[in-house]
Amino acid sequence: MTHRFICRSGCPAEATLAVINGTWKVPILFHLATGTKRFSALGRDLPGISQKVLTQQLREMERDGIVARKVYAQVPPKVEYSLTVTGRSLLPVVQVMCRWGSARMRK
């Protein structure tokens, strides 16, 4: 389910920030850009994130329609995450942020 975002400031970028706001959402997008990943693989890709926070961030991203969650009915349970079409549409934003951050880190 996606949500409509109201831009209180009049700046349309506020709608983007409402979806990617948070310490871990952009790094999650960055790592899912390479393809579908299991929860444990995402945890390994993001050192310092707790399972609780990763779960919370993924749930919010799923709620906002940028991440898809697929559960396999097996023991032990297997859950995979991937970007939706809407999530993939955010990748150019992430790429620009990465370029800007890389240039900033070199200064």
C-alpha positions in Angstrom: 0.0 0.0 0.0 1.4 3.4 -0.9 0.7 6.6 0.8 0.0 10.1 -0.4 2.5 12.5 1.0 1.7 16.1 1.7 4.5 18.6 1.2 4.1 21.0 4.1 7.1 23.1 2.9 6.0 23.4 -0.7 9.1 21.5 -1.7 8.3 18.3 -3.7 11.6 16.7 -2.5 9.8 16.4 0.9 7.8 13.5 -0.6 11.0 11.7 -1.5 12.4 12.3 2.0 9.2 10.9 3.5 10.0 7.5 1.8 13.8 7.4 2.2 14.2 9.2 5.5 16.1 7.2 8.1 19.7 6.2 8.6 19.4 2.8 6.9 16.9 3.1 4.1 19.3 4.5 1.4 21.9 1.9 2.3 19.2 -0.8 2.0 18.2 0.5 -1.4 21.9 0.6 -2.4 22.4 -3.1 -1.5 19.1 -4.3 -3.0 20.0 -2.5 -6.3 22.2 -5.6 -7.1 19.2 -8.0 -6.8 17.1 -10.0 -4.4 18.6 -10.6 -1.0 17.7 -12.6 2.1 17.3 -10.9 5.5 20.6 -12.3 6.8 22.5 -11.2 3.7 21.2 -7.6 4.1 22.3 -7.8 7.8 25.8 -8.7 6.7 25.8 -6.0 4.1 24.9 -3.4 6.8 27.3 -3.8 9.7 26.0 -2.0 12.8 22.3 -2.4 12.1 20.3 -4.5 14.6 17.8 -7.1 13.5 15.0 -5.1 15.0 15.9 -1.9 13.1 16.4 -3.8 9.8 13.0 -5.4 10.3 11.4 -2.1 11.0 13.1 -0.3 8.1 12.1 -3.1 5.7 8.5 -3.1 6.9 8.3 0.7 6.4 9.8 0.3 2.9 7.3 -2.5 2.1 4.5 -0.3 3.3 5.6 2.5 1.1 5.7 0.2 -1.9 9.5 0.3 -2.6 10.4 -3.2 -1.3 8.7 -6.5 -1.9 8.9 -9.3 0.6 8.6 -12.9 -0.5 8.1 -15.6 2.1 8.8 -19.2 1.2 6.7 -21.9 3.1 9.6 -24.1 4.2 11.5 -25.0 7.4 13.5 -23.1 8.3 11.6 -20.1 6.9 13.1 -18.2 4.0 12.3 -14.6 3.3 13.7 -12.6 0.4 13.5 -8.9 -0.3 13.7 -7.1 -3.6 13.0 -3.7 -5.0 9.6 -3.0 -6.6 9.3 -1.0 -9.8 8.8 2.1 -7.5 11.9 1.1 -5.5 13.9 0.8 -8.7 12.7 4.3 -9.7 14.6 5.6 -6.7 17.9 4.2 -7.8 18.9 7.3 -9.9 18.4 9.3 -6.7 20.6 6.9 -4.7 23.3 7.0 -7.5 23.4 10.8 -7.4 23.7 10.7 -3.6 26.6 8.2 -3.9 28.4 10.4 -6.4 28.0 13.4 -4.2 29.1 11.5 -1.1 32.2 10.1 -2.8 33.2 13.5 -4.0 32.6 14.9 -0.5 34.7 12.1 1.2 37.7 13.0 -1.1 37.8 16.6 0.1 
